[in-house]
């Protein structure tokens, strides 16, 4: 027997924001690769954009951390 689960758009959006570290940052020490994996990738045509988009999602991540993870 299949059970149908109903999810509202608000609930789906909230879950996505949480899983991609937009509702709150990943904890200090979370590997940059794990943060980017949760984002499903980082747009990085301009390196500073990648540094910003990844850095804002994790406590304690620096530009150097993002560059080293590349």
PDB file with SEQRES, HELIX, SHEET and CRYST1 records, atoms N, CA, C and O in Angstrom:
SEQRES   1 A   70  UNK UNK UNK UNK UNK UNK UNK UNK UNK UNK UNK UNK UNK          
SEQRES   2 A   70  UNK UNK UNK UNK UNK UNK UNK UNK UNK UNK UNK UNK UNK          
SEQRES   3 A   70  UNK UNK UNK UNK UNK UNK UNK UNK UNK UNK UNK UNK UNK          
SEQRES   4 A   70  UNK UNK UNK UNK UNK UNK UNK UNK UNK UNK UNK UNK UNK          
SEQRES   5 A   70  UNK UNK UNK UNK UNK UNK UNK UNK UNK UNK UNK UNK UNK          
SEQRES   6 A   70  UNK UNK UNK UNK UNK                                          
HELIX    1 AA1 UNK A    9  UNK A   19  1                                  11    
HELIX    2 AA2 UNK A   32  UNK A   39  1                                   8    
HELIX    3 AA3 UNK A   47  UNK A   55  1                                   9    
HELIX    4 AA4 UNK A   63  UNK A   69  1                                   7    
CRYST1    1.000    1.000    1.000  90.00  90.00  90.00 P 1           1          
ATOM      1  N   UNK A   1       0.831  -1.168   0.000  1.00  0.00           N  
ATOM      2  CA  UNK A   1       0.000   0.000   0.000  1.00  0.00           C  
ATOM      3  C   UNK A   1       0.884   1.243   0.000  1.00  0.00           C  
ATOM      4  O   UNK A   1       1.831   1.327   0.783  1.00  0.00           O  
ATOM      5  N   UNK A   2       0.593   2.192  -0.852  1.00  0.00           N  
ATOM      6  CA  UNK A   2       1.354   3.428  -0.959  1.00  0.00           C  
ATOM      7  C   UNK A   2       0.639   4.535  -0.209  1.00  0.00           C  
ATOM      8  O   UNK A   2      -0.572   4.715  -0.332  1.00  0.00           O  
ATOM      9  N   UNK A   3       1.411   5.268   0.566  1.00  0.00           N  
ATOM     10  CA  UNK A   3       0.859   6.390   1.309  1.00  0.00           C  
ATOM     11  C   UNK A   3       1.315   7.678   0.642  1.00  0.00           C  
ATOM     12  O   UNK A   3       2.500   7.840   0.349  1.00  0.00           O  
ATOM     13  N   UNK A   4       0.397   8.584   0.402  1.00  0.00           N  
ATOM     14  CA  UNK A   4       0.727   9.861  -0.192  1.00  0.00           C  
ATOM     15  C   UNK A   4       1.026  10.868   0.914  1.00  0.00           C  
ATOM     16  O   UNK A   4       0.237  11.057   1.840  1.00  0.00           O  
ATOM     17  N   UNK A   5       2.179  11.505   0.792  1.00  0.00           N  
ATOM     18  CA  UNK A   5       2.557  12.540   1.743  1.00  0.00           C  
ATOM     19  C   UNK A   5       2.356  13.877   1.057  1.00  0.00           C  
ATOM     20  O   UNK A   5       2.856  14.090  -0.048  1.00  0.00           O  
ATOM     21  N   UNK A   6       1.650  14.755   1.683  1.00  0.00           N  
ATOM     22  CA  UNK A   6       1.409  16.078   1.121  1.00  0.00           C  
ATOM     23  C   UNK A   6       2.312  17.100   1.811  1.00  0.00           C  
ATOM     24  O   UNK A   6       2.388  17.170   3.037  1.00  0.00           O  
ATOM     25  N   UNK A   7       2.978  17.874   0.994  1.00  0.00           N  
ATOM     26  CA  UNK A   7       3.905  18.886   1.499  1.00  0.00           C  
ATOM     27  C   UNK A   7       3.530  20.215   0.865  1.00  0.00           C  
ATOM     28  O   UNK A   7       3.325  20.296  -0.346  1.00  0.00           O  
ATOM     29  N   UNK A   8       3.442  21.243   1.674  1.00  0.00           N  
ATOM     30  CA  UNK A   8       3.110  22.565   1.146  1.00  0.00           C  
ATOM     31  C   UNK A   8       4.360  23.189   0.507  1.00  0.00           C  
ATOM     32  O   UNK A   8       5.486  22.765   0.767  1.00  0.00           O  
ATOM     33  N   UNK A   9       4.134  24.196  -0.328  1.00  0.00           N  
ATOM     34  CA  UNK A   9       5.258  24.917  -0.927  1.00  0.00           C  
ATOM     35  C   UNK A   9       6.097  25.583   0.158  1.00  0.00           C  
ATOM     36  O   UNK A   9       7.325  25.594   0.076  1.00  0.00           O  
ATOM     37  N   UNK A  10       5.438  26.138   1.174  1.00  0.00           N  
ATOM     38  CA  UNK A  10       6.175  26.773   2.262  1.00  0.00           C  
ATOM     39  C   UNK A  10       7.065  25.772   2.993  1.00  0.00           C  
ATOM     40  O   UNK A  10       8.209  26.084   3.324  1.00  0.00           O  
ATOM     41  N   UNK A  11       6.548  24.581   3.244  1.00  0.00           N  
ATOM     42  CA  UNK A  11       7.337  23.548   3.926  1.00  0.00           C  
ATOM     43  C   UNK A  11       8.502  23.093   3.055  1.00  0.00           C  
ATOM     44  O   UNK A  11       9.607  22.885   3.556  1.00  0.00           O  
ATOM     45  N   UNK A  12       8.264  22.939   1.757  1.00  0.00           N  
ATOM     46  CA  UNK A  12       9.329  22.527   0.834  1.00  0.00           C  
ATOM     47  C   UNK A  12      10.418  23.596   0.760  1.00  0.00           C  
ATOM     48  O   UNK A  12      11.607  23.278   0.763  1.00  0.00           O  
ATOM     49  N   UNK A  13      10.012  24.852   0.693  1.00  0.00           N  
ATOM     50  CA  UNK A  13      10.978  25.951   0.638  1.00  0.00           C  
ATOM     51  C   UNK A  13      11.788  26.041   1.926  1.00  0.00           C  
ATOM     52  O   UNK A  13      12.996  26.272   1.888  1.00  0.00           O  
ATOM     53  N   UNK A  14      11.130  25.860   3.056  1.00  0.00           N  
ATOM     54  CA  UNK A  14      11.820  25.909   4.347  1.00  0.00           C  
ATOM     55  C   UNK A  14      12.829  24.771   4.453  1.00  0.00           C  
ATOM     56  O   UNK A  14      13.944  24.971   4.935  1.00  0.00           O  
ATOM     57  N   UNK A  15      12.446  23.591   4.009  1.00  0.00           N  
ATOM     58  CA  UNK A  15      13.355  22.439   4.059  1.00  0.00           C  
ATOM     59  C   UNK A  15      14.562  22.659   3.162  1.00  0.00           C  
ATOM     60  O   UNK A  15      15.689  22.344   3.543  1.00  0.00           O  
ATOM     61  N   UNK A  16      14.331  23.194   1.981  1.00  0.00           N  
ATOM     62  CA  UNK A  16      15.425  23.469   1.051  1.00  0.00           C  
ATOM     63  C   UNK A  16      16.389  24.492   1.656  1.00  0.00           C  
ATOM     64  O   UNK A  16      17.605  24.310   1.594  1.00  0.00           O  
ATOM     65  N   UNK A  17      15.854  25.560   2.237  1.00  0.00           N  
ATOM     66  CA  UNK A  17      16.698  26.584   2.854  1.00  0.00           C  
ATOM     67  C   UNK A  17      17.519  25.998   4.003  1.00  0.00           C  
ATOM     68  O   UNK A  17      18.689  26.339   4.176  1.00  0.00           O  
ATOM     69  N   UNK A  18      16.905  25.125   4.777  1.00  0.00           N  
ATOM     70  CA  UNK A  18      17.615  24.487   5.889  1.00  0.00           C  
ATOM     71  C   UNK A  18      18.729  23.570   5.386  1.00  0.00           C  
ATOM     72  O   UNK A  18      19.857  23.636   5.875  1.00  0.00           O  
ATOM     73  N   UNK A  19      18.420  22.729   4.425  1.00  0.00           N  
ATOM     74  CA  UNK A  19      19.404  21.763   3.925  1.00  0.00           C  
ATOM     75  C   UNK A  19      20.557  22.416   3.181  1.00  0.00           C  
ATOM     76  O   UNK A  19      21.655  21.862   3.123  1.00  0.00           O  
ATOM     77  N   UNK A  20      20.313  23.605   2.604  1.00  0.00           N  
ATOM     78  CA  UNK A  20      21.371  24.288   1.871  1.00  0.00           C  
ATOM     79  C   UNK A  20      22.055  25.365   2.712  1.00  0.00           C  
ATOM     80  O   UNK A  20      22.749  26.232   2.181  1.00  0.00           O  
ATOM     81  N   UNK A  21      21.852  25.302   4.015  1.00  0.00           N  
ATOM     82  CA  UNK A  21      22.485  26.193   4.986  1.00  0.00           C  
ATOM     83  C   UNK A  21      22.151  27.661   4.750  1.00  0.00           C  
ATOM     84  O   UNK A  21      22.995  28.531   4.967  1.00  0.00           O  
ATOM     85  N   UNK A  22      20.939  27.942   4.311  1.00  0.00           N  
ATOM     86  CA  UNK A  22      20.488  29.319   4.168  1.00  0.00           C  
ATOM     87  C   UNK A  22      19.665  29.764   5.372  1.00  0.00           C  
ATOM     88  O   UNK A  22      19.611  30.954   5.679  1.00  0.00           O  
ATOM     89  N   UNK A  23      19.029  28.823   6.051  1.00  0.00           N  
ATOM     90  CA  UNK A  23      18.254  29.148   7.254  1.00  0.00           C  
ATOM     91  C   UNK A  23      19.188  29.389   8.435  1.00  0.00           C  
ATOM     92  O   UNK A  23      18.848  30.118   9.367  1.00  0.00           O  
ATOM     93  N   UNK A  24      20.339  28.784   8.390  1.00  0.00           N  
ATOM     94  CA  UNK A  24      21.365  28.922   9.422  1.00  0.00           C  
ATOM     95  C   UNK A  24      22.632  28.278   8.912  1.00  0.00           C  
ATOM     96  O   UNK A  24      22.564  27.294   8.175  1.00  0.00           O  
ATOM     97  N   UNK A  25      23.781  28.800   9.280  1.00  0.00           N  
ATOM     98  CA  UNK A  25      25.035  28.278   8.741  1.00  0.00           C  
ATOM     99  C   UNK A  25      25.394  26.898   9.292  1.00  0.00           C  
ATOM    100  O   UNK A  25      24.967  26.499  10.376  1.00  0.00           O  
ATOM    101  N   UNK A  26      26.195  26.190   8.499  1.00  0.00           N  
ATOM    102  CA  UNK A  26      26.759  24.922   8.960  1.00  0.00           C  
ATOM    103  C   UNK A  26      27.689  25.234  10.127  1.00  0.00           C  
ATOM    104  O   UNK A  26      28.257  26.323  10.204  1.00  0.00           O  
ATOM    105  N   UNK A  27      27.836  24.300  11.007  1.00  0.00           N  
ATOM    106  CA  UNK A  27      28.682  24.513  12.175  1.00  0.00           C  
ATOM    107  C   UNK A  27      30.146  24.658  11.824  1.00  0.00           C  
ATOM    108  O   UNK A  27      30.600  24.181  10.784  1.00  0.00           O  
ATOM    109  N   UNK A  28      30.874  25.315  12.694  1.00  0.00           N  
ATOM    110  CA  UNK A  28      32.320  25.463  12.516  1.00  0.00           C  
ATOM    111  C   UNK A  28      32.945  24.081  12.354  1.00  0.00           C  
ATOM    112  O   UNK A  28      32.582  23.139  13.058  1.00  0.00           O  
ATOM    113  N   UNK A  29      33.864  23.975  11.443  1.00  0.00           N  
ATOM    114  CA  UNK A  29      34.545  22.707  11.196  1.00  0.00           C  
ATOM    115  C   UNK A  29      33.888  21.840  10.144  1.00  0.00           C  
ATOM    116  O   UNK A  29      34.432  20.798   9.779  1.00  0.00           O  
ATOM    117  N   UNK A  30      32.713  22.251   9.641  1.00  0.00           N  
ATOM    118  CA  UNK A  30      32.069  21.495   8.567  1.00  0.00           C  
ATOM    119  C   UNK A  30      32.928  21.647   7.314  1.00  0.00           C  
ATOM    120  O   UNK A  30      33.232  22.772   6.916  1.00  0.00           O  
ATOM    121  N   UNK A  31      33.325  20.545   6.686  1.00  0.00           N  
ATOM    122  CA  UNK A  31      34.168  20.652   5.490  1.00  0.00           C  
ATOM    123  C   UNK A  31      33.481  21.450   4.376  1.00  0.00           C  
ATOM    124  O   UNK A  31      32.273  21.339   4.165  1.00  0.00           O  
ATOM    125  N   UNK A  32      34.273  22.250   3.679  1.00  0.00           N  
ATOM    126  CA  UNK A  32      33.746  23.054   2.567  1.00  0.00           C  
ATOM    127  C   UNK A  32      33.059  22.154   1.549  1.00  0.00           C  
ATOM    128  O   UNK A  32      32.007  22.514   1.021  1.00  0.00           O  
ATOM    129  N   UNK A  33      33.632  20.994   1.266  1.00  0.00           N  
ATOM    130  CA  UNK A  33      33.037  20.075   0.290  1.00  0.00           C  
ATOM    131  C   UNK A  33      31.640  19.628   0.721  1.00  0.00           C  
ATOM    132  O   UNK A  33      30.766  19.437  -0.124  1.00  0.00           O  
ATOM    133  N   UNK A  34      31.424  19.462   2.013  1.00  0.00           N  
ATOM    134  CA  UNK A  34      30.102  19.075   2.506  1.00  0.00           C  
ATOM    135  C   UNK A  34      29.088  20.209   2.302  1.00  0.00           C  
ATOM    136  O   UNK A  34      27.938  19.970   1.934  1.00  0.00           O  
ATOM    137  N   UNK A  35      29.534  21.433   2.546  1.00  0.00           N  
ATOM    138  CA  UNK A  35      28.659  22.594   2.336  1.00  0.00           C  
ATOM    139  C   UNK A  35      28.287  22.704   0.857  1.00  0.00           C  
ATOM    140  O   UNK A  35      27.116  22.890   0.524  1.00  0.00           O  
ATOM    141  N   UNK A  36      29.263  22.593  -0.016  1.00  0.00           N  
ATOM    142  CA  UNK A  36      29.004  22.686  -1.461  1.00  0.00           C  
ATOM    143  C   UNK A  36      28.137  21.522  -1.920  1.00  0.00           C  
ATOM    144  O   UNK A  36      27.276  21.699  -2.782  1.00  0.00           O  
ATOM    145  N   UNK A  37      28.348  20.345  -1.366  1.00  0.00           N  
ATOM    146  CA  UNK A  37      27.502  19.203  -1.700  1.00  0.00           C  
ATOM    147  C   UNK A  37      26.051  19.445  -1.335  1.00  0.00           C  
ATOM    148  O   UNK A  37      25.148  19.078  -2.088  1.00  0.00           O  
ATOM    149  N   UNK A  38      25.820  20.063  -0.176  1.00  0.00           N  
ATOM    150  CA  UNK A  38      24.457  20.388   0.242  1.00  0.00           C  
ATOM    151  C   UNK A  38      23.835  21.425  -0.679  1.00  0.00           C  
ATOM    152  O   UNK A  38      22.619  21.445  -0.873  1.00  0.00           O  
ATOM    153  N   UNK A  39      24.676  22.289  -1.248  1.00  0.00           N  
ATOM    154  CA  UNK A  39      24.204  23.305  -2.188  1.00  0.00           C  
ATOM    155  C   UNK A  39      23.946  22.698  -3.570  1.00  0.00           C  
ATOM    156  O   UNK A  39      23.347  23.339  -4.433  1.00  0.00           O  
ATOM    157  N   UNK A  40      24.398  21.475  -3.769  1.00  0.00           N  
ATOM    158  CA  UNK A  40      24.355  20.800  -5.076  1.00  0.00           C  
ATOM    159  C   UNK A  40      25.256  21.495  -6.078  1.00  0.00           C  
ATOM    160  O   UNK A  40      25.002  21.470  -7.282  1.00  0.00           O  
ATOM    161  N   UNK A  41      26.307  22.111  -5.574  1.00  0.00           N  
ATOM    162  CA  UNK A  41      27.297  22.776  -6.412  1.00  0.00           C  
ATOM    163  C   UNK A  41      27.309  24.268  -6.174  1.00  0.00           C  
ATOM    164  O   UNK A  41      26.327  24.848  -5.711  1.00  0.00           O  
ATOM    165  N   UNK A  42      28.434  24.880  -6.497  1.00  0.00           N  
ATOM    166  CA  UNK A  42      28.581  26.330  -6.334  1.00  0.00           C  
ATOM    167  C   UNK A  42      28.877  26.955  -7.684  1.00  0.00           C  
ATOM    168  O   UNK A  42      29.776  26.512  -8.398  1.00  0.00           O  
ATOM    169  N   UNK A  43      28.128  27.974  -8.029  1.00  0.00           N  
ATOM    170  CA  UNK A  43      28.361  28.706  -9.264  1.00  0.00           C  
ATOM    171  C   UNK A  43      29.626  29.526  -9.081  1.00  0.00           C  
ATOM    172  O   UNK A  43      29.714  30.334  -8.156  1.00  0.00           O  
ATOM    173  N   UNK A  44      30.600  29.327  -9.948  1.00  0.00           N  
ATOM    174  CA  UNK A  44      31.900  29.944  -9.687  1.00  0.00           C  
ATOM    175  C   UNK A  44      32.563  30.518 -10.926  1.00  0.00           C  
ATOM    176  O   UNK A  44      33.774  30.377 -11.095  1.00  0.00           O  
ATOM    177  N   UNK A  45      31.799  31.160 -11.793  1.00  0.00           N  
ATOM    178  CA  UNK A  45      32.448  31.816 -12.921  1.00  0.00           C  
ATOM    179  C   UNK A  45      33.375  32.912 -12.424  1.00  0.00           C  
ATOM    180  O   UNK A  45      34.416  33.187 -13.021  1.00  0.00           O  
ATOM    181  N   UNK A  46      32.982  33.525 -11.330  1.00  0.00           N  
ATOM    182  CA  UNK A  46      33.815  34.533 -10.673  1.00  0.00           C  
ATOM    183  C   UNK A  46      34.156  33.967  -9.302  1.00  0.00           C  
ATOM    184  O   UNK A  46      33.263  33.692  -8.501  1.00  0.00           O  
ATOM    185  N   UNK A  47      35.448  33.793  -9.030  1.00  0.00           N  
ATOM    186  CA  UNK A  47      35.872  33.141  -7.796  1.00  0.00           C  
ATOM    187  C   UNK A  47      35.300  33.823  -6.556  1.00  0.00           C  
ATOM    188  O   UNK A  47      34.930  33.146  -5.597  1.00  0.00           O  
ATOM    189  N   UNK A  48      35.224  35.137  -6.562  1.00  0.00           N  
ATOM    190  CA  UNK A  48      34.701  35.829  -5.384  1.00  0.00           C  
ATOM    191  C   UNK A  48      33.236  35.477  -5.130  1.00  0.00           C  
ATOM    192  O   UNK A  48      32.789  35.494  -3.983  1.00  0.00           O  
ATOM    193  N   UNK A  49      32.482  35.158  -6.186  1.00  0.00           N  
ATOM    194  CA  UNK A  49      31.087  34.745  -6.002  1.00  0.00           C  
ATOM    195  C   UNK A  49      31.020  33.391  -5.302  1.00  0.00           C  
ATOM    196  O   UNK A  49      30.169  33.185  -4.437  1.00  0.00           O  
ATOM    197  N   UNK A  50      31.890  32.487  -5.659  1.00  0.00           N  
ATOM    198  CA  UNK A  50      31.937  31.182  -4.990  1.00  0.00           C  
ATOM    199  C   UNK A  50      32.353  31.340  -3.540  1.00  0.00           C  
ATOM    200  O   UNK A  50      31.775  30.721  -2.646  1.00  0.00           O  
ATOM    201  N   UNK A  51      33.364  32.176  -3.311  1.00  0.00           N  
ATOM    202  CA  UNK A  51      33.823  32.394  -1.943  1.00  0.00           C  
ATOM    203  C   UNK A  51      32.691  32.941  -1.068  1.00  0.00           C  
ATOM    204  O   UNK A  51      32.537  32.547   0.088  1.00  0.00           O  
ATOM    205  N   UNK A  52      31.918  33.839  -1.630  1.00  0.00           N  
ATOM    206  CA  UNK A  52      30.810  34.436  -0.882  1.00  0.00           C  
ATOM    207  C   UNK A  52      29.687  33.438  -0.659  1.00  0.00           C  
ATOM    208  O   UNK A  52      29.204  33.290   0.463  1.00  0.00           O  
ATOM    209  N   UNK A  53      29.265  32.749  -1.719  1.00  0.00           N  
ATOM    210  CA  UNK A  53      28.120  31.845  -1.592  1.00  0.00           C  
ATOM    211  C   UNK A  53      28.416  30.664  -0.675  1.00  0.00           C  
ATOM    212  O   UNK A  53      27.526  30.186   0.028  1.00  0.00           O  
ATOM    213  N   UNK A  54      29.649  30.196  -0.676  1.00  0.00           N  
ATOM    214  CA  UNK A  54      30.023  29.099   0.218  1.00  0.00           C  
ATOM    215  C   UNK A  54      30.311  29.638   1.618  1.00  0.00           C  
ATOM    216  O   UNK A  54      29.867  29.064   2.613  1.00  0.00           O  
ATOM    217  N   UNK A  55      31.040  30.718   1.689  1.00  0.00           N  
ATOM    218  CA  UNK A  55      31.440  31.279   2.980  1.00  0.00           C  
ATOM    219  C   UNK A  55      30.271  31.710   3.851  1.00  0.00           C  
ATOM    220  O   UNK A  55      30.337  31.601   5.075  1.00  0.00           O  
ATOM    221  N   UNK A  56      29.200  32.200   3.232  1.00  0.00           N  
ATOM    222  CA  UNK A  56      28.055  32.646   4.031  1.00  0.00           C  
ATOM    223  C   UNK A  56      27.262  31.486   4.606  1.00  0.00           C  
ATOM    224  O   UNK A  56      26.396  31.691   5.457  1.00  0.00           O  
ATOM    225  N   UNK A  57      27.542  30.284   4.158  1.00  0.00           N  
ATOM    226  CA  UNK A  57      26.777  29.119   4.588  1.00  0.00           C  
ATOM    227  C   UNK A  57      27.459  28.310   5.686  1.00  0.00           C  
ATOM    228  O   UNK A  57      26.915  27.299   6.129  1.00  0.00           O  
ATOM    229  N   UNK A  58      28.637  28.734   6.130  1.00  0.00           N  
ATOM    230  CA  UNK A  58      29.349  27.963   7.159  1.00  0.00           C  
ATOM    231  C   UNK A  58      30.101  28.892   8.097  1.00  0.00           C  
ATOM    232  O   UNK A  58      30.790  29.813   7.659  1.00  0.00           O  
ATOM    233  N   UNK A  59      29.962  28.643   9.378  1.00  0.00           N  
ATOM    234  CA  UNK A  59      30.700  29.426  10.374  1.00  0.00           C  
ATOM    235  C   UNK A  59      32.193  29.145  10.253  1.00  0.00           C  
ATOM    236  O   UNK A  59      32.614  27.991  10.163  1.00  0.00           O  
ATOM    237  N   UNK A  60      32.974  30.197  10.252  1.00  0.00           N  
ATOM    238  CA  UNK A  60      34.427  30.050  10.303  1.00  0.00           C  
ATOM    239  C   UNK A  60      35.108  29.744   8.991  1.00  0.00           C  
ATOM    240  O   UNK A  60      36.327  29.571   8.970  1.00  0.00           O  
ATOM    241  N   UNK A  61      34.371  29.671   7.888  1.00  0.00           N  
ATOM    242  CA  UNK A  61      35.002  29.384   6.593  1.00  0.00           C  
ATOM    243  C   UNK A  61      35.562  30.684   6.018  1.00  0.00           C  
ATOM    244  O   UNK A  61      34.883  31.710   5.994  1.00  0.00           O  
ATOM    245  N   UNK A  62      36.785  30.624   5.567  1.00  0.00           N  
ATOM    246  CA  UNK A  62      37.447  31.800   4.988  1.00  0.00           C  
ATOM    247  C   UNK A  62      37.584  31.644   3.479  1.00  0.00           C  
ATOM    248  O   UNK A  62      37.352  30.573   2.919  1.00  0.00           O  
ATOM    249  N   UNK A  63      37.964  32.735   2.845  1.00  0.00           N  
ATOM    250  CA  UNK A  63      38.227  32.678   1.395  1.00  0.00           C  
ATOM    251  C   UNK A  63      39.304  31.628   1.094  1.00  0.00           C  
ATOM    252  O   UNK A  63      39.205  30.883   0.119  1.00  0.00           O  
ATOM    253  N   UNK A  64      40.323  31.584   1.940  1.00  0.00           N  
ATOM    254  CA  UNK A  64      41.409  30.615   1.758  1.00  0.00           C  
ATOM    255  C   UNK A  64      40.880  29.188   1.862  1.00  0.00           C  
ATOM    256  O   UNK A  64      41.345  28.312   1.132  1.00  0.00           O  
ATOM    257  N   UNK A  65      39.927  28.934   2.746  1.00  0.00           N  
ATOM    258  CA  UNK A  65      39.351  27.588   2.877  1.00  0.00           C  
ATOM    259  C   UNK A  65      38.653  27.185   1.578  1.00  0.00           C  
ATOM    260  O   UNK A  65      38.802  26.056   1.112  1.00  0.00           O  
ATOM    261  N   UNK A  66      37.894  28.108   1.001  1.00  0.00           N  
ATOM    262  CA  UNK A  66      37.182  27.813  -0.245  1.00  0.00           C  
ATOM    263  C   UNK A  66      38.182  27.573  -1.358  1.00  0.00           C  
ATOM    264  O   UNK A  66      38.034  26.621  -2.124  1.00  0.00           O  
ATOM    265  N   UNK A  67      39.182  28.405  -1.463  1.00  0.00           N  
ATOM    266  CA  UNK A  67      40.202  28.226  -2.508  1.00  0.00           C  
ATOM    267  C   UNK A  67      40.947  26.911  -2.352  1.00  0.00           C  
ATOM    268  O   UNK A  67      41.227  26.235  -3.341  1.00  0.00           O  
ATOM    269  N   UNK A  68      41.273  26.542  -1.113  1.00  0.00           N  
ATOM    270  CA  UNK A  68      41.977  25.275  -0.869  1.00  0.00           C  
ATOM    271  C   UNK A  68      41.109  24.085  -1.250  1.00  0.00           C  
ATOM    272  O   UNK A  68      41.621  23.058  -1.697  1.00  0.00           O  
ATOM    273  N   UNK A  69      39.789  24.220  -1.074  1.00  0.00           N  
ATOM    274  CA  UNK A  69      38.880  23.122  -1.399  1.00  0.00           C  
ATOM    275  C   UNK A  69      38.730  22.921  -2.897  1.00  0.00           C  
ATOM    276  O   UNK A  69      38.344  21.843  -3.347  1.00  0.00           O  
ATOM    277  N   UNK A  70      39.037  23.964  -3.674  1.00  0.00           N  
ATOM    278  CA  UNK A  70      38.950  23.819  -5.127  1.00  0.00           C  
ATOM    279  C   UNK A  70      39.959  22.813  -5.616  1.00  0.00           C  
ATOM    280  O   UNK A  70      40.040  22.553  -6.817  1.00  0.00           O  
TER     281      UNK A  70                                                      
END                                                                             
